[in-house]
């Protein structure tokens, strides 16, 4: 894969053979961000899990203390008094059955997270083929299937992120923007790592965290020393 001049220059700042302490890695990631926009700082965690086995799956959510720096659009599937609760909490879209054709037929996907009350999951289930592949399907483990829609919306707006294994058993999550100061990125990173460590599947034998890499949207990866984890 051919990289541009800016990336190549930024990559020279990173020693691929070194495992950096978190504080050093964060400082370096900020230094290698060269894009004209406020890049996202991402964490990539390679695990020793085998996601093909249900008991080794990892999925959960954590509220980052300093948010993600991104405005998150929330869609809530609810009915009755829960509609007003969701709207009062600041949900961007609230509805029920009438949203199905809009999403299924018109391709409307003007939202980043979907929350649903348990009694609406029969309706939402019909959107499985659309929402599933995009990672938008509500899930109790992630706190997005709940009767407490107000708390779910507030948490998501405050910086709640979901983490899960991809097909290669890697977790990819944002922990802020390059405009964040280093202390805020460190707090977010620590909150994420604590959550992921607690989510270690009891069925897993052997090494859990194989590598942790920090990177910006357009920048090179910086490997983190996991000794303290």
VEXNUNU-548282 format. One record per residue: residue number from 1; residue in one letter; chain; y, z, x of N, C-alpha, C, O in turn. Coordinates in steps of 0.1 Angstrom, whole numbers, plus 5000, padded with zeros to 4 digits. Atoms other than C-alpha are relative to their C-alpha. Layout:
N
(NUM,'A','A',(Y,Z,X),(Y,Z,X),(Y,Z,X),(Y,Z,X)) ...
//
This chain:
229
(1,'X','A',(4988,5000,5008),(5000,5000,5000),(5013,5000,5009),(5014,5009,5017)) (2,'X','A',(4988,5001,4992),(5033,4989,5015),(5011,5009,4994),(5015,5008,4983)) (3,'X','A',(4989,4991,5004),(5061,5015,5014),(5014,4994,5005),(5014,4987,5015)) (4,'X','A',(4986,5004,4997),(5099,5009,5015),(5005,5007,5012),(4999,5016,5017)) (5,'X','A',(4994,4994,4988),(5121,5017,5044),(5004,5015,4999),(5001,5023,5008)) (6,'X','A',(4996,4986,5002),(5134,5049,5029),(4988,5010,5000),(4988,5020,5006)) (7,'X','A',(5012,4992,5000),(5099,5062,5023),(4995,5002,5014),(4991,5012,5018)) (8,'X','A',(5005,5000,4987),(5088,5053,5058),(5008,5009,5009),(5003,5017,5017)) (9,'X','A',(4992,4991,4992),(5118,5071,5073),(4997,5015,4996),(4996,5024,5005)) (10,'X','A',(5003,4986,5005),(5111,5102,5051),(4987,5005,5005),(4985,5017,5008)) (11,'X','A',(5014,4997,4996),(5074,5101,5060),(5000,5005,5015),(4991,5013,5019)) (12,'X','A',(4999,4996,4986),(5084,5105,5097),(5003,5015,5002),(5000,5021,5012)) (13,'X','A',(4996,4986,5000),(5097,5140,5089),(4988,5009,4998),(4988,5021,5001)) (14,'X','A',(5011,4992,5004),(5063,5151,5078),(4988,4998,5010),(4984,4987,5012)) (15,'X','A',(5012,5001,4991),(5034,5159,5102),(4988,5002,4991),(4985,5013,4986)) (16,'X','A',(5011,5000,5009),(5003,5150,5083),(4989,5009,5004),(4980,5013,4996)) (17,'X','A',(5011,4991,4995),(4981,5172,5105),(5003,5015,4998),(4995,5023,5001)) (18,'X','A',(4995,4986,5001),(5001,5203,5097),(4999,5005,4986),(5002,4998,4976)) (19,'X','A',(4999,4993,5013),(4996,5228,5068),(5012,5009,5001),(5013,5018,5009)) (20,'X','A',(4987,4993,5000),(5031,5241,5060),(4999,5012,4991),(4993,5012,4981)) (21,'X','A',(4998,4989,5009),(5039,5275,5046),(5008,4995,4989),(5015,4985,4989)) (22,'X','A',(4994,5005,5012),(5052,5272,5011),(5015,4998,5001),(5020,4987,4998)) (23,'X','A',(4985,5001,4998),(5089,5278,5020),(5003,4988,5008),(5013,4981,5005)) (24,'X','A',(4998,5012,4991),(5087,5252,5048),(4997,4987,4992),(5005,4978,4993)) (25,'X','A',(5004,5012,5008),(5069,5227,5025),(5011,4997,4990),(5014,4985,4988)) (26,'X','A',(4989,5003,5010),(5096,5231,4998),(5012,4995,5006),(5018,4985,5001)) (27,'X','A',(4988,5005,4992),(5124,5227,5023),(4998,4986,5004),(5008,4977,5003)) (28,'X','A',(5003,5013,4995),(5107,5196,5037),(5000,4990,4989),(5005,4979,4990)) (29,'X','A',(5001,5009,5011),(5101,5181,5003),(5014,4996,4995),(5017,4985,4992)) (30,'X','A',(4986,5002,5004),(5138,5185,4994),(5007,4990,5010),(5015,4982,5006)) (31,'X','A',(4994,5009,4990),(5147,5168,5027),(4996,4986,4999),(5003,4977,5003)) (32,'X','A',(5005,5014,5000),(5125,5138,5021),(5003,4993,4987),(4999,4982,4985)) (33,'X','A',(4996,5007,5012),(5139,5131,4987),(5012,4991,5002),(5023,4996,5005)) (34,'X','A',(4989,5010,4996),(5160,5099,4992),(5004,4992,4988),(5013,4984,4989)) (35,'X','A',(4997,5008,5011),(5161,5084,4957),(5014,5003,4995),(5020,5014,4997)) (36,'X','A',(4987,4998,5005),(5194,5080,4939),(5000,5009,4987),(5011,5013,4983)) (37,'X','A',(5001,4991,5012),(5182,5100,4909),(4994,5014,5004),(4989,5015,5015)) (38,'X','A',(5005,4986,4997),(5172,5137,4907),(4984,5000,4998),(4979,5001,4987)) (39,'X','A',(5015,5002,5001),(5135,5134,4916),(4993,5013,4996),(4998,5024,4997)) (40,'X','A',(5008,4989,5004),(5108,5156,4902),(4992,5005,5012),(4987,4996,5020)) (41,'X','A',(5008,4995,4989),(5090,5179,4926),(4986,5003,4993),(4985,5010,4983)) (42,'X','A',(5014,4999,5006),(5052,5177,4919),(4991,5007,5009),(4992,5007,5021)) (43,'X','A',(5010,4993,4993),(5023,5198,4929),(4986,4993,4997),(4983,4990,4985)) (44,'X','A',(5013,5007,5002),(4989,5181,4934),(4989,5009,5006),(4989,5012,5018)) (45,'X','A',(5010,4990,4995),(4959,5206,4936),(4986,4993,4999),(4982,4990,4988)) (46,'X','A',(5014,5005,5000),(4925,5192,4946),(4991,5011,5000),(4991,5020,5008)) (47,'X','A',(5009,4989,5002),(4898,5214,4933),(4985,4996,5004),(4982,4985,5005)) (48,'X','A',(5014,5002,4998),(4861,5219,4940),(4992,4999,4987),(4980,5000,4988)) (49,'X','A',(5007,5000,5013),(4853,5217,4903),(4994,4986,4997),(4998,4976,5003)) (50,'X','A',(5006,5012,5005),(4832,5191,4886),(5003,4999,4985),(4995,5005,4977)) (51,'X','A',(4995,5001,5014),(4850,5183,4853),(4990,4994,4991),(4992,4995,4979)) (52,'X','A',(5010,5006,5009),(4819,5165,4840),(4992,5011,4993),(4986,5009,4983)) (53,'X','A',(5007,4988,5006),(4805,5200,4833),(5010,5008,4992),(5021,5012,4998)) (54,'X','A',(4991,4993,5009),(4822,5217,4804),(5004,5014,5006),(5016,5018,5005)) (55,'X','A',(4997,4987,4995),(4820,5251,4821),(5008,5000,5013),(5012,5011,5018)) (56,'X','A',(4991,5001,4988),(4839,5238,4851),(5013,4993,4997),(5021,4990,5006)) (57,'X','A',(4987,5006,5004),(4868,5223,4831),(5011,5010,5002),(5009,5022,5000)) (58,'X','A',(4989,4992,4999),(4902,5237,4837),(5011,4995,4991),(5014,4983,4992)) (59,'X','A',(4989,5004,5008),(4929,5236,4811),(5008,5012,4995),(5002,5022,4990)) (60,'X','A',(4992,4989,5004),(4958,5259,4804),(5014,4997,5001),(5018,4985,5002)) (61,'X','A',(4986,5002,4999),(4995,5264,4804),(5007,5012,5006),(5002,5023,5006)) (62,'X','A',(4993,4989,4994),(5021,5284,4822),(5015,4997,4998),(5020,4986,4998)) (63,'X','A',(4986,5002,5001),(5058,5290,4816),(5007,5002,5014),(5006,5012,5020)) (64,'X','A',(4993,4999,4987),(5078,5282,4847),(5013,5008,4999),(5020,5005,4990)) (65,'X','A',(4989,4991,5002),(5104,5309,4852),(5014,4993,5000),(5023,4997,4994)) (66,'X','A',(4987,5007,4999),(5131,5283,4860),(5000,4987,4993),(5009,4978,4995)) (67,'X','A',(5001,5013,5007),(5120,5255,4837),(4996,4988,5009),(4994,4990,5021)) (68,'X','A',(5004,5012,4992),(5112,5219,4848),(5012,4992,5003),(5011,4982,5011)) (69,'X','A',(4988,5008,4998),(5147,5206,4848),(5000,4987,4991),(5009,4979,4992)) (70,'X','A',(5001,5012,5008),(5136,5181,4822),(5002,5004,4985),(4997,5015,4981)) (71,'X','A',(4999,4997,5014),(5146,5180,4785),(4987,4995,4993),(4984,4983,4994)) (72,'X','A',(5013,5003,5006),(5113,5181,4766),(5001,4998,4985),(5006,5007,4978)) (73,'X','A',(4999,5003,5015),(5110,5165,4731),(4987,5005,4994),(4976,5001,4998)) (74,'X','A',(5012,4994,5006),(5086,5185,4709),(4999,4995,4985),(5008,4995,4977)) (75,'X','A',(5003,5004,5013),(5069,5171,4678),(4990,5011,4994),(4981,5015,5001)) (76,'X','A',(5008,4989,5006),(5054,5198,4654),(4994,4994,4987),(5001,4990,4978)) (77,'X','A',(5007,5002,5013),(5028,5191,4627),(4998,5013,4993),(4991,5022,4998)) (78,'X','A',(5001,4988,5008),(5032,5217,4601),(5003,4998,4985),(5007,4987,4982)) (79,'X','A',(4996,5001,5014),(5036,5224,4564),(5005,5013,4995),(5003,5023,5001)) (80,'X','A',(4995,4988,5006),(5051,5249,4541),(5011,5007,5008),(5020,5000,5013)) (81,'X','A',(4989,4993,4993),(5073,5276,4556),(5000,4998,5015),(5010,5000,5022)) (82,'X','A',(5001,5003,4986),(5061,5266,4591),(5009,4989,5004),(5014,4988,5016)) (83,'X','A',(4991,5011,4998),(5083,5235,4588),(5014,5005,5004),(5020,5001,5014)) (84,'X','A',(4987,4994,4998),(5115,5255,4586),(5000,5009,5013),(5010,5009,5021)) (85,'X','A',(5001,4993,4987),(5103,5278,4615),(5001,4991,5012),(5008,4995,5021)) (86,'X','A',(4999,5009,4988),(5097,5249,4638),(5014,4994,5001),(5018,4993,5013)) (87,'X','A',(4987,5005,4999),(5130,5234,4629),(5010,5010,5006),(5019,5006,5014)) (88,'X','A',(4991,4989,4995),(5148,5267,4635),(4999,5002,5015),(5008,5006,5022)) (89,'X','A',(5002,4998,4986),(5132,5270,4669),(5004,4989,5009),(5004,4990,5021)) (90,'X','A',(4994,5011,4992),(5146,5236,4680),(4990,4989,5002),(4992,4981,5011)) (91,'X','A',(5009,5012,4998),(5117,5212,4675),(5007,4988,4997),(5016,4987,4988)) (92,'X','A',(4992,5013,5001),(5129,5176,4678),(4995,4993,4987),(5003,4986,4981)) (93,'X','A',(5005,5007,5011),(5106,5163,4651),(4990,5009,4993),(4982,5016,5000)) (94,'X','A',(5010,4992,5008),(5086,5181,4623),(4995,4992,4988),(5003,4986,4981)) (95,'X','A',(5005,5007,5011),(5063,5166,4598),(4985,5002,4998),(4979,5011,5003)) (96,'X','A',(5014,4999,5003),(5028,5160,4585),(4994,4987,4998),(4996,4978,5007)) (97,'X','A',(5008,5012,5004),(5007,5133,4569),(5009,4987,5002),(5004,4977,5007)) (98,'X','A',(4992,5012,5000),(5037,5109,4567),(5003,4994,5014),(5007,4983,5016)) (99,'X','A',(4998,5004,4986),(5039,5107,4605),(4989,4991,5006),(4990,4984,5015)) (100,'X','A',(5012,5007,4995),(5004,5092,4609),(5002,4985,5002),(5001,4980,5012)) (101,'X','A',(4999,5015,4999),(5012,5055,4601),(5011,4997,5010),(5011,4987,5017)) (102,'X','A',(4989,5003,4990),(5044,5058,4622),(4995,5000,5014),(4999,4991,5022)) (103,'X','A',(5005,4999,4986),(5025,5068,4653),(4989,4990,5002),(4988,4983,5012)) (104,'X','A',(5012,5009,4998),(4993,5048,4646),(5004,4985,4999),(4999,4977,5007)) (105,'X','A',(4997,5014,5002),(5009,5015,4634),(5012,4995,5006),(5013,4984,5011)) (106,'X','A',(4988,5004,4995),(5044,5015,4646),(5002,5003,5015),(5011,4999,5022)) (107,'X','A',(5000,4996,4986),(5036,5029,4681),(5011,5010,5003),(5016,5010,5015)) (108,'X','A',(4990,4990,4997),(5062,5057,4677),(4995,5011,5008),(4986,5018,5004)) (109,'X','A',(5004,4989,4990),(5059,5081,4707),(5012,5006,5006),(5012,5008,5018)) (110,'X','A',(4988,4995,4996),(5093,5095,4709),(5000,5015,5002),(5009,5023,4998)) (111,'X','A',(5002,4985,4998),(5081,5130,4721),(4991,5002,5012),(4984,4993,5016)) (112,'X','A',(5007,4997,4988),(5066,5147,4751),(4988,5009,4998),(4979,5009,5006)) (113,'X','A',(5011,4990,5003),(5045,5175,4736),(4998,5001,4985),(5008,5000,4977)) (114,'X','A',(5004,4998,5014),(5027,5179,4703),(4995,5014,4997),(4985,5018,5004)) (115,'X','A',(5004,4987,5004),(5023,5212,4686),(4995,4999,4986),(5000,4991,4978)) (116,'X','A',(5005,5001,5014),(5002,5217,4654),(4995,5014,4996),(4989,5022,5004)) (117,'X','A',(5007,4988,5006),(4992,5246,4631),(4986,4996,4998),(4982,4985,4996)) (118,'X','A',(5015,5002,5002),(4954,5250,4628),(4997,4992,4987),(4988,4983,4987)) (119,'X','A',(5003,5007,5012),(4955,5238,4592),(5004,4985,5000),(5002,4978,4990)) (120,'X','A',(4995,5014,4999),(4971,5205,4603),(4991,4992,5010),(4993,4980,5011)) (121,'X','A',(5008,5007,4990),(4944,5196,4629),(4991,4989,4994),(4988,4980,5001)) (122,'X','A',(5008,5011,5006),(4924,5176,4604),(5009,4987,4999),(5003,4976,5001)) (123,'X','A',(4991,5012,5001),(4955,5153,4600),(5002,4995,5015),(5001,4983,5017)) (124,'X','A',(4997,5004,4986),(4963,5153,4638),(4987,4993,5006),(4989,4984,5014)) (125,'X','A',(5012,5006,4994),(4926,5145,4646),(4999,4985,4998),(4993,4978,5006)) (126,'X','A',(5000,5014,5002),(4931,5111,4631),(5008,4992,5010),(5006,4980,5011)) (127,'X','A',(4992,5007,4990),(4955,5103,4659),(4993,5002,5014),(4999,4998,5024)) (128,'X','A',(5007,4998,4987),(4929,5112,4686),(5000,4988,5010),(5002,4990,5022)) (129,'X','A',(5001,5012,4991),(4926,5076,4699),(5014,4997,5006),(5014,4990,5016)) (130,'X','A',(4987,5003,4994),(4964,5074,4704),(5005,5011,5009),(5009,5009,5020)) (131,'X','A',(4995,4989,4993),(4973,5109,4715),(4991,5004,5012),(4996,5009,5022)) (132,'X','A',(5010,4995,4990),(4941,5117,4735),(5002,4994,5014),(5004,5001,5023)) (133,'X','A',(4999,5007,4987),(4944,5091,4763),(5014,5003,5007),(5015,5003,5019)) (134,'X','A',(4987,4997,4994),(4981,5101,4768),(5001,5015,5003),(5012,5020,5007)) (135,'X','A',(5000,4986,4997),(4972,5138,4771),(5009,5008,4991),(5014,5018,4994)) (136,'X','A',(4990,4994,5009),(4993,5146,4740),(4993,5008,4989),(4999,5013,4980)) (137,'X','A',(5007,4993,5011),(4965,5161,4718),(5002,5015,5001),(5000,5021,5011)) (138,'X','A',(4998,4985,4999),(4973,5197,4708),(4987,5007,5003),(4976,5002,4999)) (139,'X','A',(5012,4993,4996),(4948,5222,4722),(5003,5015,5000),(5013,5020,5005)) (140,'X','A',(4997,4986,5000),(4944,5259,4716),(5001,5007,5014),(5009,5016,5015)) (141,'X','A',(4999,4995,4987),(4939,5266,4753),(5014,4999,5006),(5018,5007,5014)) (142,'X','A',(4987,5002,4995),(4973,5252,4760),(5011,5006,4991),(5023,5005,4994)) (143,'X','A',(4991,4994,5009),(4988,5271,4732),(5008,4991,4990),(5018,4995,4984)) (144,'X','A',(4993,5010,5008),(4998,5240,4713),(4993,4999,4986),(4997,4991,4978)) (145,'X','A',(5005,4998,5014),(4975,5248,4683),(5001,5014,4997),(4994,5023,5002)) (146,'X','A',(4996,4986,5003),(4990,5279,4668),(5007,5001,4987),(5014,4992,4983)) (147,'X','A',(4992,4997,5012),(5004,5295,4637),(5014,5004,5004),(5024,5003,4996)) (148,'X','A',(4987,4996,4995),(5033,5308,4658),(5007,4988,5006),(5009,4988,5018)) (149,'X','A',(4994,5012,4995),(5051,5275,4660),(5013,5003,5007),(5017,4996,5016)) (150,'X','A',(4987,4997,4994),(5084,5291,4668),(4999,5004,5015),(5006,4999,5024)) (151,'X','A',(5003,4995,4986),(5070,5308,4700),(4996,4988,5008),(5001,4986,5020)) (152,'X','A',(5004,5012,4993),(5053,5275,4710),(5011,4991,5004),(5012,4987,5015)) (153,'X','A',(4988,5009,4997),(5085,5255,4707),(5009,5006,5010),(5014,5000,5019)) (154,'X','A',(4991,4993,4990),(5106,5281,4725),(4994,5000,5014),(5002,4998,5023)) (155,'X','A',(5006,5000,4986),(5081,5284,4754),(5001,4986,5006),(5004,4985,5018)) (156,'X','A',(5000,5013,4994),(5079,5246,4758),(5014,4996,5004),(5016,4990,5015)) (157,'X','A',(4986,5003,4997),(5117,5242,4757),(5004,5008,5013),(5013,5004,5020)) (158,'X','A',(4996,4991,4988),(5119,5271,4783),(4994,4996,5013),(4997,5001,5023)) (159,'X','A',(5006,5004,4987),(5097,5253,4808),(4985,5002,5000),(4980,5003,5011)) (160,'X','A',(5014,4998,5000),(5061,5257,4797),(4994,4986,5003),(4997,4976,4997)) (161,'X','A',(5007,5013,4997),(5038,5231,4813),(4985,5002,4999),(4980,5013,4999)) (162,'X','A',(5015,4999,5001),(5002,5223,4808),(4994,4995,5013),(4999,4985,5019)) (163,'X','A',(5008,5005,4989),(4977,5219,4836),(4986,4997,4996),(4980,5004,4988)) (164,'X','A',(5014,5004,5003),(4943,5202,4835),(4995,4991,5011),(5003,4985,5018)) (165,'X','A',(5007,5009,4990),(4918,5184,4857),(5001,4986,4995),(5000,4982,4984)) (166,'X','A',(5001,5015,5003),(4921,5146,4859),(4985,4996,5003),(4977,5004,5007)) (167,'X','A',(5014,5005,4998),(4890,5124,4864),(4995,5003,5014),(4983,5004,5017)) (168,'X','A',(5004,4997,4986),(4891,5131,4901),(5000,5015,5004),(5000,5019,5015)) (169,'X','A',(5000,4985,4998),(4892,5169,4896),(5012,5005,5007),(5012,5015,5014)) (170,'X','A',(4988,4996,4994),(4928,5171,4907),(5010,5004,4988),(5010,4998,4978)) (171,'X','A',(4990,4995,5010),(4956,5190,4888),(5014,4994,5005),(5017,4997,5017)) (172,'X','A',(4987,5005,4997),(4990,5172,4888),(5011,5007,4991),(5010,5005,4979)) (173,'X','A',(4989,4994,5008),(5021,5192,4876),(5013,5000,5006),(5015,5001,5018)) (174,'X','A',(4987,4999,4995),(5058,5192,4879),(5004,5015,5002),(5001,5023,4993)) (175,'X','A',(4995,4986,4999),(5075,5224,4892),(5015,5001,5001),(5021,5011,5006)) (176,'X','A',(4986,5000,5000),(5111,5214,4890),(5006,4987,5005),(4999,4976,5006)) (177,'X','A',(4993,5012,4995),(5137,5189,4904),(5005,5003,5014),(5006,5014,5018)) (178,'X','A',(4995,4998,4986),(5150,5183,4939),(5014,5006,5000),(5018,5011,5011)) (179,'X','A',(4987,4993,5001),(5184,5196,4927),(4998,5015,4999),(5008,5023,5001)) (180,'X','A',(5002,4985,5001),(5168,5231,4922),(5002,5006,5014),(4998,4999,5024)) (181,'X','A',(4999,4994,4986),(5175,5255,4951),(4985,5004,5003),(4976,5005,4995)) (182,'X','A',(5013,4997,4995),(5145,5265,4972),(4994,5012,4994),(4982,5012,4991)) (183,'X','A',(5006,4987,5006),(5141,5300,4957),(4995,4997,4986),(4984,5002,4982)) (184,'X','A',(5004,5003,5013),(5138,5285,4922),(4987,4992,5000),(4977,4995,4992)) (185,'X','A',(5012,5008,4998),(5112,5260,4933),(4988,5009,5004),(4977,5008,5000)) (186,'X','A',(5010,4991,4995),(5093,5288,4951),(4995,5008,4988),(4982,5010,4987)) (187,'X','A',(5005,4992,5011),(5092,5310,4920),(4992,4992,4990),(4981,4997,4985)) (188,'X','A',(5008,5008,5008),(5080,5281,4899),(4986,4997,5006),(4976,4997,4999)) (189,'X','A',(5013,5003,4993),(5053,5272,4925),(4991,5012,4999),(4979,5010,4996)) (190,'X','A',(5008,4988,5000),(5041,5308,4927),(4994,5002,4986),(4983,5006,4984)) (191,'X','A',(5004,4997,5013),(5039,5311,4889),(4988,4990,4996),(4978,4994,4990)) (192,'X','A',(5011,5010,5003),(5018,5279,4887),(4987,5004,5008),(4976,5004,5002)) (193,'X','A',(5012,4997,4992),(4995,5289,4916),(4993,5013,4994),(4980,5013,4994)) (194,'X','A',(5006,4988,5006),(4989,5324,4900),(4992,4996,4988),(4980,5000,4986)) (195,'X','A',(5007,5004,5012),(4979,5307,4867),(4987,4992,5003),(4977,4994,4997)) (196,'X','A',(5012,5008,4997),(4956,5282,4883),(4989,5008,5007),(4977,5006,5004)) (197,'X','A',(5010,4991,4993),(4939,5308,4905),(4993,5009,4989),(4980,5010,4990)) (198,'X','A',(5006,4992,5010),(4933,5330,4874),(4990,4991,4991),(4981,4996,4985)) (199,'X','A',(5008,5009,5009),(4918,5299,4856),(4987,4995,5007),(4980,4987,5002)) (200,'X','A',(5012,5004,4993),(4890,5296,4882),(4988,5001,4991),(4985,5012,4986)) (201,'X','A',(5012,4999,5008),(4858,5288,4863),(4990,5009,5006),(4987,5008,5018)) (202,'X','A',(5010,4990,4994),(4832,5316,4867),(4987,4992,5004),(4980,4997,5012)) (203,'X','A',(5012,5007,4996),(4805,5289,4869),(5001,4993,5013),(4991,4988,5018)) (204,'X','A',(4998,5007,4988),(4820,5274,4900),(4994,5007,5012),(4998,5019,5014)) (205,'X','A',(5005,4994,4988),(4801,5280,4932),(5007,4992,5012),(5008,4980,5011)) (206,'X','A',(4993,5007,4989),(4818,5272,4965),(5015,5001,4999),(5021,5008,4991)) (207,'X','A',(4985,4999,4998),(4854,5265,4974),(5007,4995,4987),(5003,4984,4982)) (208,'X','A',(4993,5004,5013),(4878,5263,4944),(5012,4991,5004),(5012,4980,4998)) (209,'X','A',(4988,5009,4997),(4911,5250,4959),(4997,4993,5014),(4996,5000,5024)) (210,'X','A',(5002,5007,4987),(4905,5223,4985),(5012,4996,5007),(5013,4997,5019)) (211,'X','A',(4987,5003,4994),(4941,5212,4991),(5011,5001,4990),(5009,4998,4978)) (212,'X','A',(4989,4999,5008),(4975,5217,4977),(5011,4992,5007),(5014,4994,5019)) (213,'X','A',(4990,5009,4994),(5002,5190,4983),(5012,5000,4991),(5011,4999,4979)) (214,'X','A',(4987,5001,5007),(5039,5190,4973),(5006,4986,5003),(5004,4981,5014)) (215,'X','A',(4994,5013,4998),(5057,5157,4968),(5011,4998,4990),(5011,5004,4979)) (216,'X','A',(4990,5004,5010),(5088,5143,4951),(4995,4987,4994),(4985,4981,4999)) (217,'X','A',(5004,5012,5007),(5086,5113,4927),(4998,4989,5010),(4988,4981,5009)) (218,'X','A',(5000,5012,4991),(5093,5088,4955),(4996,5004,5014),(4996,4995,5023)) (219,'X','A',(5001,4995,4986),(5086,5109,4986),(4985,5002,5005),(4976,5001,4997)) (220,'X','A',(5014,4998,4995),(5056,5115,5009),(4995,5014,4997),(5003,5023,4994)) (221,'X','A',(5006,4987,5003),(5032,5144,5004),(5001,5009,5012),(5000,5005,5023)) (222,'X','A',(4999,4989,4989),(5036,5177,5023),(4989,5010,4996),(4988,5016,4986)) (223,'X','A',(5011,4991,5003),(5004,5197,5026),(5003,5015,5002),(5010,5018,5012)) (224,'X','A',(4997,4986,5000),(5006,5234,5019),(4989,5009,5005),(4977,5006,5002)) (225,'X','A',(5010,4990,4995),(4988,5262,5038),(4996,5010,4989),(5005,5017,4983)) (226,'X','A',(5004,4992,5011),(4967,5280,5012),(4994,5013,5004),(4988,5020,4996)) (227,'X','A',(5006,4988,4995),(4957,5309,5034),(5003,5012,4991),(4994,5020,4988)) (228,'X','A',(4997,4988,5008),(4976,5334,5012),(4995,4999,4985),(4995,5009,4978)) (229,'X','A',(5006,5001,5014),(4960,5320,4980),(4984,5001,5001),(4978,5000,4991)) 
//
